[in-house]
């Protein structure tokens, strides 16, 4: 809107407004822009020769966001557990009032627009109703331990089974990082196998699914580990059960796709032990045997990659994380959600996640969400009790 000029009745007759591009508004009118950016100038002339002139322009239109992933990681943190519970409650209330909110932008705002505090909680959700239900149905524990700080991460790879069926088509189509690493290994392994190891992995899961070979399962585990590492979750040590040691060796030695594929396809169990005994280099994860990697040291969290549920931890140790992206026949795809949950678990335990890398290739925007619930406490010195007056003391 263009506001009317104050106290204006008629223009100075000496000013030929009709022959100029200028006009004095005698009433408030809509500001038509004809698709161009609106630009305005303000001028203030004050007594004493103080003049101010400012030119302002409207902000450019925001670029549209890209479609979000099928699942989203909502991270919450606070200084105390009661405040963390309040954060979850206020976010659930906000989402109930705004059911049309873009959950991908909500996740982005929580991940990049909030300070990180010691007490942490996360939920995974595909849409706003699921997020509200998770925030209310699984609130932060009142007596949670918070993150441990200085935690040590170990990637432990499973021994691939030769008769296991399933599909990674969903996560392969969702995440470009996982897709790139799996495709690299598949293309490098083709000359050794004589077929594309993705053939069974990308087929729609069903009763007639063909089991993928050990090399294909190792490639999936490798791509899963590389996806977590691309989000900033680098392991301090790696190990593997049986042929899973091939995967650990490839990660520890930072092998090329060609060498990794050859390791997965042609290396025997005895050869894997030789590679596993090679010393690590500075900045790379240490290659360990399974017993040493899962010794349950304080502050250590073990990420089990591949089939098989890890055993329950000893008392006082961090519960292990299980990541298996292979979607079984007859069940909805959960591969990407599983990796997100692992990232959430590691973040809640104190790890640093590169959330910008998690959203690589996406265009997100920040939203107005509830801010931090400060726990205000009064620190006023209590007023002393009223003493008797001088006259009362005399009486």
C-alpha positions as semicolon CSV with decimal commas, in nm:
position;residue;x (nm);y (nm);z (nm)
1;X;0,000;0,000;0,000
2;X;0,103;0,361;-0,068
3;X;-0,009;0,573;0,229
4;X;-0,162;0,916;0,185
5;X;0,059;1,218;0,252
6;X;-0,025;1,384;0,580
7;X;-0,198;1,724;0,578
8;X;-0,199;1,743;0,198
9;X;-0,483;1,933;0,031
10;X;-0,351;2,066;-0,300
11;X;-0,008;2,085;-0,467
12;X;0,202;2,397;-0,512
13;X;0,085;2,555;-0,836
14;X;0,447;2,631;-0,930
15;X;0,520;2,256;-0,953
16;X;0,423;2,101;-1,285
17;X;0,337;1,749;-1,158
18;X;0,150;1,669;-1,481
19;X;0,475;1,682;-1,681
20;X;0,674;1,479;-1,429
21;X;0,672;1,116;-1,313
22;X;0,593;1,229;-0,958
23;X;0,262;1,237;-0,780
24;X;0,151;1,326;-0,429
25;X;-0,084;1,074;-0,274
26;X;-0,395;1,232;-0,135
27;X;-0,534;0,892;-0,037
28;X;-0,401;0,544;0,043
29;X;-0,390;0,328;-0,270
30;X;-0,261;-0,021;-0,355
31;X;0,098;-0,030;-0,478
32;X;0,086;-0,204;-0,815
33;X;0,426;-0,336;-0,916
34;X;0,354;-0,497;-1,254
35;X;0,585;-0,782;-1,156
36;X;0,884;-0,557;-1,081
37;X;1,058;-0,517;-0,745
38;X;0,911;-0,236;-0,533
39;X;1,169;0,033;-0,448
40;X;1,101;0,336;-0,228
41;X;1,293;0,627;-0,081
42;X;1,237;0,813;0,242
43;X;1,372;1,160;0,311
44;X;1,386;1,336;0,648
45;X;1,484;1,702;0,676
46;X;1,541;1,818;1,031
47;X;1,631;2,147;1,193
48;X;2,001;2,220;1,221
49;X;2,084;2,078;0,879
50;X;2,045;1,709;0,968
51;X;1,912;1,532;0,659
52;X;1,860;1,157;0,611
53;X;1,774;0,976;0,288
54;X;1,721;0,601;0,265
55;X;1,637;0,382;-0,033
56;X;1,466;0,054;0,048
57;X;1,359;-0,234;-0,175
58;X;1,142;-0,536;-0,116
59;X;1,313;-0,869;-0,064
60;X;1,321;-1,105;-0,362
61;X;1,065;-1,381;-0,366
62;X;1,182;-1,694;-0,182
63;X;1,277;-1,985;-0,403
64;X;1,039;-2,279;-0,374
65;X;1,157;-2,567;-0,159
66;X;1,226;-2,908;-0,304
67;X;1,019;-3,215;-0,209
68;X;1,127;-3,361;0,124
69;X;1,246;-3,713;0,203
70;X;0,992;-3,979;0,307
71;X;1,098;-3,955;0,673
72;X;1,233;-3,671;0,885
73;X;1,460;-3,643;1,189
74;X;1,333;-3,396;1,450
75;X;1,602;-3,314;1,708
76;X;1,533;-3,144;2,042
77;X;1,774;-3,034;2,313
78;X;1,773;-2,835;2,636
79;X;1,988;-2,766;2,940
80;X;1,769;-2,971;3,177
81;X;1,530;-3,264;3,142
82;X;1,223;-3,063;3,252
83;X;1,304;-2,800;2,989
84;X;1,350;-3,075;2,728
85;X;1,007;-3,213;2,810
86;X;0,867;-2,862;2,774
87;X;1,038;-2,826;2,435
88;X;0,871;-3,146;2,311
89;X;0,532;-3,044;2,450
90;X;0,545;-2,696;2,296
91;X;0,652;-2,832;1,957
92;X;0,364;-3,083;1,961
93;X;0,120;-2,803;2,045
94;X;0,258;-2,589;1,762
95;X;0,231;-2,867;1,505
96;X;-0,127;-2,937;1,612
97;X;-0,208;-2,572;1,546
98;X;-0,027;-2,584;1,209
99;X;-0,114;-2,923;1,055
100;X;-0,013;-2,799;0,707
101;X;0,348;-2,725;0,811
102;X;0,617;-2,871;0,586
103;X;0,779;-3,130;0,814
104;X;1,101;-3,123;0,612
105;X;1,134;-2,750;0,689
106;X;1,042;-2,815;1,053
107;X;1,325;-3,069;1,076
108;X;1,567;-2,832;0,903
109;X;1,479;-2,548;1,141
110;X;1,530;-2,767;1,448
111;X;1,859;-2,904;1,313
112;X;2,022;-2,578;1,200
113;X;1,834;-2,301;1,380
114;X;1,869;-2,408;1,742
115;X;2,162;-2,425;1,983
116;X;2,259;-2,775;2,095
117;X;2,239;-2,849;2,468
118;X;2,340;-3,151;2,681
119;X;1,991;-3,302;2,724
120;X;1,878;-3,442;2,388
121;X;1,583;-3,620;2,234
122;X;1,473;-3,704;1,880
123;X;1,178;-3,849;1,692
124;X;1,138;-3,985;1,339
125;X;0,819;-3,903;1,151
126;X;0,686;-3,909;0,798
127;X;0,416;-3,643;0,846
128;X;0,284;-3,394;1,102
129;X;0,029;-3,628;1,269
130;X;0,298;-3,891;1,323
131;X;0,533;-3,626;1,463
132;X;0,269;-3,505;1,710
133;X;0,192;-3,862;1,816
134;X;0,563;-3,938;1,866
135;X;0,625;-3,620;2,066
136;X;0,329;-3,691;2,294
137;X;0,349;-4,071;2,307
138;X;0,726;-4,094;2,349
139;X;0,829;-3,782;2,542
140;X;1,180;-3,739;2,686
141;X;1,239;-3,947;2,997
142;X;1,227;-3,732;3,311
143;X;1,540;-3,905;3,444
144;X;1,731;-3,951;3,122
145;X;2,110;-3,948;3,135
146;X;2,165;-3,688;2,866
147;X;2,453;-3,739;2,625
148;X;2,768;-3,899;2,757
149;X;3,017;-3,660;2,598
150;X;3,342;-3,775;2,440
151;X;3,173;-4,088;2,311
152;X;3,361;-4,335;2,091
153;X;3,187;-4,483;1,788
154;X;3,251;-4,831;1,648
155;X;3,107;-4,969;1,323
156;X;3,058;-5,347;1,348
157;X;2,966;-5,519;1,020
158;X;2,760;-5,838;1,006
159;X;2,856;-6,157;0,825
160;X;2,637;-6,150;0,510
161;X;2,402;-6,445;0,470
162;X;2,380;-6,602;0,128
163;X;2,008;-6,689;0,138
164;X;1,863;-6,359;0,259
165;X;1,610;-6,184;0,036
166;X;1,506;-5,822;0,037
167;X;1,532;-5,493;-0,148
168;X;1,710;-5,160;-0,112
169;X;1,516;-5,000;-0,396
170;X;1,350;-4,746;-0,163
171;X;1,664;-4,602;-0,005
172;X;1,849;-4,633;-0,338
173;X;1,588;-4,407;-0,494
174;X;1,572;-4,171;-0,195
175;X;1,932;-4,093;-0,103
176;X;2,188;-3,995;-0,364
177;X;2,488;-4,067;-0,137
178;X;2,380;-4,428;-0,074
179;X;2,295;-4,469;-0,442
180;X;2,634;-4,336;-0,559
181;X;2,838;-4,572;-0,340
182;X;2,628;-4,880;-0,416
183;X;2,640;-4,807;-0,790
184;X;3,018;-4,761;-0,781
185;X;3,073;-5,099;-0,617
186;X;2,823;-5,270;-0,849
187;X;2,992;-5,134;-1,161
188;X;3,339;-5,222;-1,034
189;X;3,228;-5,574;-0,937
190;X;3,060;-5,653;-1,268
191;X;3,379;-5,783;-1,442
192;X;3,442;-6,020;-1,150
193;X;3,084;-6,146;-1,106
194;X;2,963;-6,144;-1,465
195;X;2,633;-5,985;-1,355
196;X;2,507;-5,672;-1,185
197;X;2,483;-5,732;-0,808
198;X;2,204;-5,470;-0,796
199;X;1,973;-5,700;-0,992
200;X;1,843;-5,877;-0,684
201;X;1,884;-5,578;-0,452
202;X;1,670;-5,335;-0,655
203;X;1,394;-5,578;-0,750
204;X;1,058;-5,521;-0,583
205;X;1,043;-5,742;-0,272
206;X;0,800;-6,030;-0,297
207;X;0,750;-6,401;-0,235
208;X;0,956;-6,490;-0,543
209;X;1,249;-6,262;-0,459
210;X;1,592;-6,395;-0,550
211;X;1,848;-6,401;-0,268
212;X;2,137;-6,161;-0,317
213;X;2,487;-6,302;-0,284
214;X;2,738;-6,216;-0,011
215;X;2,910;-5,956;-0,230
216;X;2,579;-5,771;-0,276
217;X;2,511;-5,767;0,099
218;X;2,864;-5,641;0,166
219;X;2,806;-5,363;-0,089
220;X;2,487;-5,262;0,093
221;X;2,666;-5,254;0,428
222;X;2,948;-5,050;0,274
223;X;2,705;-4,798;0,120
224;X;2,523;-4,771;0,455
225;X;2,847;-4,695;0,640
226;X;2,951;-4,440;0,379
227;X;2,611;-4,272;0,408
228;X;2,652;-4,231;0,785
229;X;3,005;-4,102;0,734
230;X;2,882;-3,846;0,479
231;X;2,664;-3,704;0,758
232;X;2,973;-3,650;0,974
233;X;2,936;-3,972;1,175
234;X;3,287;-4,112;1,135
235;X;3,379;-4,424;1,335
236;X;3,679;-4,438;1,563
237;X;3,713;-4,813;1,504
238;X;3,569;-5,074;1,266
239;X;3,536;-5,451;1,284
240;X;3,337;-5,727;1,117
241;X;3,198;-6,074;1,181
242;X;3,325;-6,329;0,929
243;X;3,313;-6,179;0,581
244;X;3,193;-5,855;0,735
245;X;3,563;-5,797;0,807
246;X;3,599;-5,724;0,433
247;X;3,374;-5,421;0,478
248;X;3,562;-5,307;0,785
249;X;3,892;-5,337;0,599
250;X;3,761;-5,132;0,304
251;X;3,644;-4,853;0,536
252;X;3,962;-4,853;0,746
253;X;4,195;-4,848;0,446
254;X;3,978;-4,606;0,244
255;X;4,003;-4,834;-0,057
256;X;3,896;-4,721;-0,401
257;X;3,569;-4,860;-0,544
258;X;3,766;-5,097;-0,767
259;X;3,973;-5,234;-0,478
260;X;3,666;-5,254;-0,254
261;X;3,473;-5,451;-0,516
262;X;3,764;-5,689;-0,567
263;X;3,787;-5,734;-0,190
264;X;3,415;-5,818;-0,166
265;X;3,417;-6,059;-0,458
266;X;3,749;-6,245;-0,453
267;X;3,896;-6,227;-0,101
268;X;3,880;-6,540;0,113
269;X;3,835;-6,544;0,489
270;X;4,208;-6,608;0,548
271;X;4,302;-6,316;0,324
272;X;4,062;-6,091;0,514
273;X;4,248;-6,165;0,837
274;X;4,572;-6,053;0,674
275;X;4,414;-5,723;0,569
276;X;4,259;-5,680;0,914
277;X;4,601;-5,700;1,073
278;X;4,731;-5,400;0,877
279;X;4,808;-5,095;1,094
280;X;4,577;-4,797;1,064
281;X;4,682;-4,450;0,954
282;X;4,626;-4,122;1,143
283;X;4,278;-3,984;1,087
284;X;4,136;-4,321;0,980
285;X;3,933;-4,561;1,192
286;X;4,130;-4,831;1,367
287;X;4,072;-5,183;1,234
288;X;3,993;-5,415;1,523
289;X;3,877;-5,769;1,577
290;X;3,520;-5,817;1,696
291;X;3,607;-5,887;2,059
292;X;3,825;-5,577;2,093
293;X;3,575;-5,355;1,909
294;X;3,280;-5,457;2,126
295;X;3,456;-5,466;2,463
296;X;3,193;-5,233;2,615
297;X;3,428;-4,953;2,715
298;X;3,256;-4,660;2,892
299;X;3,135;-4,393;2,650
300;X;3,148;-4,632;2,354
301;X;2,853;-4,686;2,124
302;X;2,858;-4,974;1,875
303;X;2,673;-4,938;1,544
304;X;2,582;-5,282;1,409
305;X;2,548;-5,262;1,031
306;X;2,371;-5,547;0,851
307;X;2,145;-5,835;0,950
308;X;2,110;-5,959;1,304
309;X;2,006;-5,782;1,620
310;X;2,288;-5,694;1,865
311;X;2,283;-5,838;2,213
312;X;2,167;-5,626;2,505
313;X;2,446;-5,414;2,656
314;X;2,591;-5,460;2,999
315;X;2,455;-5,246;3,280
316;X;2,561;-4,882;3,250
317;X;2,672;-4,906;2,887
318;X;2,516;-4,726;2,592
319;X;2,264;-4,944;2,408
320;X;2,401;-5,047;2,066
321;X;2,254;-4,912;1,743
322;X;2,127;-5,147;1,472
323;X;2,120;-5,037;1,106
324;X;1,978;-5,274;0,845
325;X;1,847;-5,104;0,530
326;X;1,737;-5,422;0,352
327;X;1,356;-5,413;0,323
328;X;1,209;-5,759;0,372
329;X;0,931;-5,891;0,146
330;X;0,577;-5,810;0,257
331;X;0,677;-5,515;0,476
332;X;0,678;-5,140;0,405
333;X;1,019;-4,991;0,318
334;X;1,201;-4,860;0,626
335;X;1,563;-4,848;0,510
336;X;1,606;-4,470;0,510
337;X;1,414;-4,435;0,836
338;X;1,650;-4,690;0,996
339;X;1,957;-4,485;0,899
340;X;1,791;-4,164;1,024
341;X;1,715;-4,334;1,356
342;X;2,079;-4,439;1,385
343;X;2,190;-4,081;1,323
344;X;1,942;-3,962;1,586
345;X;2,070;-4,216;1,839
346;X;2,431;-4,111;1,782
347;X;2,340;-3,742;1,802
348;X;2,150;-3,799;2,127
349;X;2,459;-3,978;2,264
350;X;2,677;-3,675;2,192
351;X;2,794;-3,716;1,831
352;X;2,800;-3,422;1,591
353;X;2,584;-3,463;1,280
354;X;2,644;-3,261;0,965
355;X;2,280;-3,171;0,903
356;X;2,363;-2,967;0,593
357;X;2,509;-3,283;0,438
358;X;2,200;-3,478;0,545
359;X;1,994;-3,237;0,333
360;X;2,245;-3,225;0,047
361;X;2,070;-3,151;-0,281
362;X;1,755;-3,023;-0,108
363;X;1,636;-2,663;-0,078
364;X;1,489;-2,594;0,264
365;X;1,377;-2,286;0,456
366;X;1,348;-2,202;0,823
367;X;1,009;-2,171;0,988
368;X;0,881;-1,991;1,295
369;X;0,881;-2,255;1,569
370;X;0,854;-2,233;1,949
371;X;1,168;-2,091;2,106
372;X;1,355;-2,209;2,416
373;X;1,147;-2,240;2,735
374;X;1,366;-2,052;2,980
375;X;1,330;-2,175;3,337
376;X;1,319;-1,842;3,514
377;X;1,408;-1,838;3,882
378;X;1,383;-1,542;4,120
379;X;1,698;-1,448;4,310
380;X;1,563;-1,152;4,510
381;X;1,691;-1,112;4,864
382;X;1,388;-1,174;5,091
383;X;1,261;-0,868;5,266
384;X;1,326;-0,883;5,642
385;X;1,024;-0,893;5,874
386;X;0,894;-0,552;5,979
387;X;1,060;-0,440;6,304
388;X;0,857;-0,261;6,576
389;X;0,853;0,117;6,561
390;X;1,031;0,336;6,816
391;X;0,706;0,421;6,991
392;X;0,605;0,053;7,018
393;X;0,939;-0,031;7,179
394;X;0,896;0,244;7,441
395;X;0,552;0,124;7,534
